[in-house]
Amino acid sequence: MSYTVEVCCYTIEDVWRAEQAGATRIELCADRPAGGTTPSYGLIEHVLATVAIDVAVMIRPRGGGFLYSDDELMIMQRDISMAGRLGVEGVVFGVLDAEGFLDVPKMQTLVDTAKQNKLMVTCHRAFDQAQDPHRTLEELINLGVDRLLTSGQKPTSIEGLPLLKELSEIAGDQLVIMSGGSVRSSNIDAILAAGIRHIHTGSAQIIQSQMLTGQPGLSMGGPTYDEDIQMIINQKDVADIVKAVKRKAGQSQEENG
């Protein structure tokens, strides 16, 4: 029984923590508050030189929805090609139209670019904002997308489990359904019990900055941004998720053995 524990990482420290926790794949991003955008060339290259596990790169030129202009589409194509030249395992993207349906022509352009670079393709949680999940799933399969990351169109995977199970049954071997959306060690057993074996988590914790001095009231970000804290991957929680997934996969092998 195959399984995946993919960890969403924003820094090189996140990547190290995810690898040490036993993750099977990294989803590499920038801009945590926006939910992930395309990371820098330097970060991608350094991660590939540093860890041995698979790396999938987010292809998203900005936060703020999934409706992209033709210029943004060209930027995404360039980023996909660059990721392919660097040697990543896959890329992650999703494009909707103004009505909230999958923008099939633009998705086809990006999928073709990825396949030309021999990359696996994941459609991310743009799916969770799409109209008609069944139609969207069928379109993704027809486009040749390899994986779908979704919370079942709910704020969390636990809330979205009914749709996650349904999508997984419909997709079968045509496309991997990956559960993501507040997946933690505290709820992983319920997700696994639903038959989901491919997991995406961004479980994180807050740490204090190591800066010894600062300028009170001065922020490089927005007015509510706190320069004195950092978000990092919660290594213990991810390790517990990995253990649970491995245990469930082993049990399934024995039952089918």
C-alpha positions as CSV (number, residue, x, y, z in Angstrom):
1,M,0.0,0.0,0.0
2,S,1.6,3.2,-1.1
3,Y,1.4,6.3,1.0
4,T,2.7,9.9,1.1
5,V,3.4,12.4,3.8
6,E,4.1,15.7,2.0
7,V,5.1,18.7,4.2
8,C,4.6,22.3,3.2
9,C,7.9,24.1,3.8
10,Y,8.8,27.8,3.5
11,T,12.4,27.9,4.7
12,I,15.5,25.7,4.7
13,E,15.0,25.0,8.4
14,D,11.4,23.8,7.6
15,V,12.9,21.4,5.0
16,W,15.4,20.0,7.4
17,R,12.8,19.4,10.0
18,A,10.4,17.8,7.6
19,E,13.1,15.4,6.3
20,Q,14.2,14.5,9.9
21,A,10.5,13.8,10.7
22,G,10.4,11.2,7.9
23,A,8.4,13.2,5.2
24,T,8.3,11.5,1.8
25,R,8.0,14.8,-0.1
26,I,8.5,18.5,0.4
27,E,6.1,21.1,-1.1
28,L,8.4,24.1,-1.3
29,C,6.8,27.6,-1.2
30,A,7.3,31.2,-0.3
31,D,4.9,33.6,1.5
32,R,3.2,31.6,4.3
33,P,0.5,34.3,5.0
34,A,-0.7,34.1,1.3
35,G,-0.9,30.3,1.5
36,G,2.2,29.8,-0.7
37,T,3.7,31.4,-3.7
38,T,6.7,30.4,-6.0
39,P,9.9,30.2,-3.9
40,S,13.2,31.7,-5.0
41,Y,15.7,30.0,-7.4
42,G,18.3,30.0,-4.7
43,L,16.0,28.2,-2.2
44,I,15.0,25.6,-4.7
45,E,18.6,24.9,-5.7
46,H,19.9,24.8,-2.1
47,V,17.1,22.4,-1.0
48,L,17.8,20.1,-3.9
49,A,21.5,20.1,-2.9
50,T,20.7,19.5,0.7
51,V,18.0,16.8,1.0
52,A,17.4,13.5,-0.7
53,I,13.6,13.3,-0.7
54,D,11.3,14.5,-3.5
55,V,10.6,18.2,-3.9
56,A,7.5,19.7,-5.5
57,V,7.6,23.4,-6.1
58,M,4.6,25.8,-5.8
59,I,4.0,27.7,-9.0
60,R,1.9,30.7,-8.0
61,P,3.1,34.2,-8.9
62,R,1.1,36.0,-6.2
63,G,-1.5,35.5,-3.5
64,G,-5.0,36.8,-3.9
65,G,-7.0,34.2,-5.8
66,F,-6.3,31.9,-8.7
67,L,-7.5,34.0,-11.7
68,Y,-4.4,34.8,-13.7
69,S,-3.7,37.1,-16.6
70,D,-1.8,36.0,-19.8
71,D,1.3,37.7,-18.5
72,E,1.1,35.8,-15.2
73,L,0.5,32.6,-17.1
74,M,3.8,33.2,-19.0
75,I,5.6,33.8,-15.8
76,M,4.2,30.5,-14.4
77,Q,5.4,28.7,-17.5
78,R,8.9,30.2,-17.0
79,D,8.9,29.1,-13.4
80,I,7.9,25.6,-14.3
81,S,10.7,25.3,-16.9
82,M,13.2,26.7,-14.4
83,A,12.0,24.2,-11.7
84,G,12.4,21.4,-14.3
85,R,16.0,22.5,-15.2
86,L,16.9,22.5,-11.5
87,G,15.7,18.9,-11.1
88,V,12.6,19.0,-8.9
89,E,10.2,16.1,-8.8
90,G,7.0,18.0,-9.5
91,V,5.2,21.3,-9.6
92,V,2.0,22.5,-7.9
93,F,-0.5,24.9,-9.5
94,G,-4.2,25.7,-10.1
95,V,-6.0,28.2,-12.3
96,L,-9.7,29.2,-12.1
97,D,-11.8,31.4,-14.3
98,A,-13.8,34.4,-13.1
99,E,-16.8,32.2,-12.5
100,G,-14.8,29.8,-10.3
101,F,-14.6,26.9,-12.7
102,L,-11.3,25.3,-13.7
103,D,-9.7,27.3,-16.5
104,V,-9.0,24.3,-18.7
105,P,-7.1,26.1,-21.5
106,K,-4.7,27.7,-19.1
107,M,-4.3,24.6,-17.0
108,Q,-3.6,22.7,-20.2
109,T,-0.8,25.1,-21.1
110,L,0.8,24.7,-17.7
111,V,0.4,20.9,-17.7
112,D,2.0,20.7,-21.1
113,T,4.9,22.8,-20.0
114,A,5.4,20.6,-16.9
115,K,5.2,17.3,-18.9
116,Q,7.7,18.7,-21.4
117,N,10.0,19.1,-18.4
118,K,9.2,15.5,-17.1
119,L,7.5,16.9,-14.0
120,M,4.7,15.4,-11.9
121,V,1.7,17.8,-11.6
122,T,-0.3,18.6,-8.5
123,C,-3.4,20.8,-8.6
124,H,-3.5,22.6,-5.3
125,R,-6.4,23.8,-3.1
126,A,-7.6,26.2,-5.8
127,F,-9.8,23.1,-6.2
128,D,-11.5,23.9,-2.9
129,Q,-12.7,27.2,-4.3
130,A,-13.9,25.7,-7.6
131,Q,-17.5,25.2,-8.6
132,D,-18.7,21.6,-9.1
133,P,-16.0,19.4,-7.6
134,H,-17.0,16.4,-9.6
135,R,-16.7,18.2,-13.0
136,T,-13.4,19.7,-11.8
137,L,-12.0,16.3,-10.9
138,E,-13.0,14.9,-14.3
139,E,-11.3,17.8,-16.0
140,L,-8.1,17.4,-14.0
141,I,-8.0,13.7,-14.9
142,N,-8.5,14.5,-18.6
143,L,-5.7,17.1,-18.4
144,G,-3.3,14.4,-17.1
145,V,-2.8,16.0,-13.7
146,D,-1.2,13.4,-11.3
147,R,-2.3,14.6,-7.9
148,L,-5.0,16.7,-6.3
149,L,-4.5,18.5,-3.0
150,T,-7.8,19.2,-1.3
151,S,-9.6,19.6,2.0
152,G,-12.8,18.4,0.5
153,Q,-13.9,22.0,-0.2
154,K,-14.2,22.6,3.6
155,P,-11.9,24.7,5.9
156,T,-10.3,21.5,7.2
157,S,-9.8,17.9,6.0
158,I,-11.8,16.5,8.9
159,E,-14.8,18.6,7.8
160,G,-14.3,17.7,4.2
161,L,-13.9,13.9,4.7
162,P,-17.2,12.9,3.0
163,L,-16.2,14.6,-0.2
164,L,-12.5,13.4,0.1
165,K,-13.7,9.8,0.3
166,E,-16.0,10.3,-2.6
167,L,-13.4,11.9,-4.8
168,S,-10.9,9.2,-3.9
169,E,-13.3,6.5,-5.0
170,I,-14.1,8.2,-8.3
171,A,-10.5,8.9,-9.1
172,G,-9.3,5.4,-8.4
173,D,-5.9,4.9,-10.0
174,Q,-6.3,7.8,-12.4
175,L,-5.2,10.6,-10.0
176,V,-4.0,10.6,-6.4
177,I,-6.2,12.4,-3.9
178,M,-4.1,14.1,-1.2
179,S,-5.7,15.3,2.0
180,G,-4.6,18.7,3.2
181,G,-6.1,21.3,5.5
182,S,-5.2,21.4,9.2
183,V,-4.0,17.8,9.2
184,R,-2.4,17.1,12.5
185,S,-1.3,14.2,14.6
186,S,-4.5,14.7,16.7
187,N,-6.8,14.0,13.7
188,I,-4.7,11.8,11.4
189,D,-6.3,8.6,12.6
190,A,-9.8,9.8,11.5
191,I,-8.4,10.7,8.1
192,L,-6.7,7.4,7.6
193,A,-9.8,5.5,8.8
194,A,-11.6,7.1,5.8
195,G,-9.2,5.3,3.5
196,I,-7.0,8.3,2.7
197,R,-3.3,7.4,2.4
198,H,-1.8,10.5,0.9
199,I,-1.4,13.3,3.4
200,H,-0.3,16.9,3.1
201,T,0.5,18.9,6.3
202,G,1.9,22.2,7.2
203,S,1.9,21.6,11.0
204,A,3.9,24.5,12.4
205,Q,4.8,26.1,15.7
206,I,5.8,29.6,16.8
207,I,9.4,30.4,18.0
208,Q,10.9,33.6,19.1
209,S,13.4,35.4,16.9
210,Q,17.1,35.1,17.9
211,M,17.6,38.8,17.3
212,L,19.1,40.4,20.4
213,T,17.9,43.9,19.5
214,G,15.0,45.4,17.7
215,Q,13.1,48.6,17.0
216,P,9.7,48.5,18.8
217,G,6.8,49.4,16.7
218,L,8.7,49.1,13.4
219,S,7.8,46.3,11.0
220,M,9.0,45.3,7.5
221,G,5.6,43.9,6.8
222,G,2.1,45.0,7.5
223,P,1.1,46.9,10.7
224,T,0.1,43.6,12.5
225,Y,3.2,41.7,11.4
226,D,5.4,40.6,14.4
227,E,9.1,40.7,13.6
228,D,9.9,38.9,16.9
229,I,8.5,35.6,16.0
230,Q,9.0,32.9,13.4
231,M,6.8,30.0,12.2
232,I,8.6,26.7,11.7
233,I,7.5,23.2,11.0
234,N,6.5,21.3,14.1
235,Q,8.9,18.3,13.7
236,K,7.4,16.2,16.4
237,D,3.8,16.6,15.1
238,V,5.0,15.7,11.6
239,A,6.9,12.7,12.9
240,D,3.8,11.5,14.7
241,I,1.8,11.8,11.4
242,V,4.4,9.9,9.5
243,K,4.3,7.1,12.2
244,A,0.5,6.9,12.0
245,V,0.5,6.7,8.2
246,K,3.2,4.1,8.1
247,R,1.4,2.0,10.7
248,K,-1.9,2.2,8.7
249,A,-0.1,1.3,5.5
250,G,1.5,-1.7,7.1
251,Q,-1.8,-2.9,8.5
252,S,-3.4,-2.6,5.1
253,Q,-0.6,-4.7,3.5
254,E,-1.1,-7.4,6.2
255,E,-4.8,-7.5,5.5
256,N,-4.3,-7.8,1.8
257,G,-1.3,-10.0,2.2
